[in-house]
């Protein structure tokens, strides 16, 4: 059985460990383009802006992104995914060959009579 996910990728350059806003986004787009050239699955999953192109079964995206991020040590990659099942939403942050995986947390506030309308 296979499982489709919609992937998207944001790219930020870091200076002093903090993301910087660029006036011209073309360097960021060049990094995404390089990933798409080097990886057929990335080219299928992501468009030239890093947004979802097609849902797909990119099961080894994490290994690909770990290797790719190691080649770009001053770039923070934020890969977001939304799977087929309800609530399967996550971000995986990649920086210099390492990553941090975070799943979405859904909370519901407790009853508060002051909020009754």
C-alpha positions in Angstrom: 0.0 0.0 0.0 1.3 3.5 -0.8 0.9 6.8 0.9 0.8 10.2 -0.8 2.1 13.4 0.7 2.0 17.0 -0.5 5.4 18.5 0.1 6.5 22.1 0.1 9.9 23.7 0.8 10.9 27.0 2.2 14.5 28.2 2.0 16.2 30.8 4.2 19.8 32.0 4.3 21.2 32.3 7.8 23.5 35.0 9.1 24.6 34.7 12.7 22.2 31.7 13.1 19.2 33.8 12.1 17.2 33.9 8.9 17.6 37.0 6.8 15.1 38.6 4.5 16.5 39.1 0.9 15.4 41.9 -1.3 15.9 39.6 -4.3 14.7 36.0 -3.9 16.5 34.6 -6.9 19.3 33.0 -4.8 16.7 31.1 -2.8 15.0 30.0 -6.0 18.4 28.9 -7.4 18.8 26.6 -4.4 15.4 25.0 -5.0 16.2 24.7 -8.7 19.4 22.9 -7.9 17.5 20.4 -5.6 15.0 19.8 -8.4 17.8 19.2 -10.9 19.7 16.8 -8.6 16.6 14.8 -7.5 13.8 13.6 -9.8 11.4 13.1 -6.9 12.0 16.7 -5.7 11.3 17.9 -9.3 8.0 15.9 -9.3 6.9 17.0 -5.8 7.9 20.7 -5.9 7.5 23.5 -8.4 10.2 26.1 -9.0 9.0 28.1 -6.0 9.2 25.2 -3.6 5.4 24.8 -3.5 3.5 21.5 -4.0 3.6 20.5 -7.6 2.2 16.9 -7.2 1.3 14.8 -4.2 3.7 11.8 -4.2 5.4 9.0 -2.4 8.8 10.6 -1.7 9.6 8.2 1.2 13.3 9.0 1.3 12.9 12.8 1.2 14.6 13.0 4.6 17.8 11.3 3.4 17.9 13.4 0.3 17.4 16.6 2.3 20.1 15.7 4.9 22.6 15.2 2.1 21.5 18.3 0.2 21.5 20.5 3.3 25.1 19.4 4.1 26.1 21.0 0.8 24.5 24.3 1.8 25.5 24.9 5.4 24.2 28.5 5.6 20.8 27.6 4.4 17.8 26.6 6.6 15.4 24.3 4.7 11.9 23.9 6.0 10.2 20.9 4.4 6.4 20.8 5.2 4.2 17.9 4.5 0.6 17.0 4.6 -0.3 13.3 4.2 -3.5 11.6 3.3 -4.6 10.9 6.8 -6.4 13.6 8.9 -3.8 15.4 11.1 -0.7 14.2 9.3 0.9 17.6 9.0 4.5 18.2 9.9 7.6 20.3 9.4 11.1 19.0 9.1 13.9 21.6 9.4 17.2 20.8 7.8 20.4 22.7 8.5 24.0 21.5 7.6 23.2 17.8 7.4 21.0 17.7 10.5 17.3 17.9 11.0 14.5 18.6 13.5 11.1 16.9 12.9 8.0 18.5 14.4 4.4 17.2 14.0 1.4 19.6 14.2 -0.2 19.7 17.6 -4.0 20.3 17.7 -5.5 21.5 21.0 -9.0 22.4 22.1 -9.4 25.0 24.9 -11.5 23.8 27.8 -15.0 25.1 28.4 -15.2 28.7 29.5 -18.7 30.1 30.4 -17.4 33.7 29.7 -17.1 32.8 26.0 -20.7 31.8 25.6 -22.4 34.0 23.0 
